[in-house]
Every structure is written in structure tokens, then in C-alpha cells.
Amino acid sequence: MTDRFANFQPSLSGPASTGFAIVPSNDTDLPEATRALYVGSGGDLAVTMLSGATAVLTGVAAGSLLPLRVVRVRATGTTAGAIVGLA
């Protein structure tokens, strides 16, 4: 398959080129920092940001695409499901 954008530098505002399922964990970082998170099943989302800061996003709607650079989705405080990391 031809990729007409193969010679362009990827940017954070461009589309994701990979994705991976996320199982929330209090102890394990993601395989790579995300560009965004897709939340398939709504609820609360507890994350550790790329900066090291932590945040809890409450009432995230199902089908949300959140432009967050995260390194961990924490099990404690996360009730949302079907989470996909986009990078």
C-alpha cells in the first residue's frame, strides 16, 4: 500500500498511526505515551499524564475521543471501559 505521507514528519495534531487496547492498572505504564484516548464505555477515567500529574475525568461519555498525553490509566478511580490508546 502506498502512503503518500511517508516522507512527512508526524505531528501531535495529525492523525494517530497506531492504537492499542488499555487495561487500567495502578502499577503498569502504557507501552507508549498516547496522543489521545478513545473511551467506548462511559464513566470516570483516572490517568497519569505525560508530565507525571494525575487527573480524574468524571462522567466521560461513551464514544469520547480525548486529546490526552497519558502514560497510565489507573484502575483505582476508572469506571469507563473499552479504552483505546491512540499514538
C-alpha positions as CSV (number, residue, x, y, z in Angstrom):
1,M,0.0,0.0,0.0
2,T,1.3,3.5,-0.8
3,D,1.5,6.1,1.9
4,R,1.7,9.5,0.3
5,F,2.6,11.0,3.7
6,A,5.5,8.7,4.5
7,N,8.1,11.4,4.0
8,F,6.3,13.9,6.3
9,Q,7.2,14.3,10.0
10,P,4.3,13.2,12.2
11,S,2.8,15.9,14.5
12,L,0.6,15.8,17.6
13,S,-2.2,17.5,15.7
14,G,-2.1,14.9,12.9
15,P,-4.0,11.6,12.9
16,A,-2.9,8.7,15.0
17,S,-0.9,5.9,13.3
18,T,-1.4,3.1,15.8
19,G,-3.8,2.1,18.6
20,F,-3.8,-0.4,21.5
21,A,-6.3,-1.7,24.0
22,I,-5.8,-0.3,27.5
23,V,-6.4,-2.4,30.7
24,P,-6.3,0.1,33.6
25,S,-3.6,-0.7,36.1
26,N,-2.3,1.1,39.2
27,D,1.2,-0.3,38.6
28,T,1.9,-0.6,34.9
29,D,2.6,2.2,32.5
30,L,1.3,2.0,28.9
31,P,3.6,0.8,26.2
32,E,3.9,4.4,24.9
33,A,2.5,7.8,25.7
34,T,-0.8,8.4,23.9
35,R,-1.9,11.2,21.6
36,A,-5.5,10.6,22.6
37,L,-7.7,8.1,24.4
38,Y,-10.9,6.7,22.9
39,V,-13.5,5.7,25.6
40,G,-16.0,3.2,24.3
41,S,-18.0,2.7,27.5
42,G,-18.6,5.9,29.5
43,G,-17.7,6.5,33.1
44,D,-14.8,8.1,35.1
45,L,-11.2,8.0,33.9
46,A,-8.2,8.2,36.3
47,V,-5.0,8.9,34.4
48,T,-1.3,9.8,34.9
49,M,-0.4,12.4,32.4
50,L,2.9,12.5,30.5
51,S,4.0,15.3,32.8
52,G,3.5,13.0,35.9
53,A,0.4,14.9,37.0
54,T,-2.7,12.8,37.9
55,A,-6.2,13.6,37.0
56,V,-9.7,12.1,37.3
57,L,-12.1,13.0,34.5
58,T,-15.7,12.3,35.7
59,G,-18.7,11.4,33.6
60,V,-16.8,10.8,30.3
61,A,-19.4,10.0,27.6
62,A,-19.3,6.7,25.7
63,G,-17.6,7.3,22.3
64,S,-15.4,10.1,23.5
65,L,-12.1,10.9,21.9
66,L,-9.9,12.8,24.4
67,P,-6.7,14.5,23.2
68,L,-4.7,13.5,26.3
69,R,-1.0,12.6,26.5
70,V,-1.1,9.9,29.2
71,V,1.3,7.2,30.4
72,R,-1.0,5.3,32.6
73,V,-4.7,4.7,33.1
74,R,-5.2,3.9,36.7
75,A,-7.6,1.1,37.8
76,T,-8.5,2.9,41.0
77,G,-11.0,5.6,40.0
78,T,-11.6,4.3,36.5
79,T,-15.1,3.1,35.7
80,A,-15.0,3.8,32.0
81,G,-14.3,0.8,29.7
82,A,-13.3,-0.2,26.2
83,I,-10.4,2.3,26.4
84,V,-8.1,2.5,23.4
85,G,-4.8,4.4,23.4
86,L,-4.0,6.2,20.1
87,A,-0.5,7.2,19.3
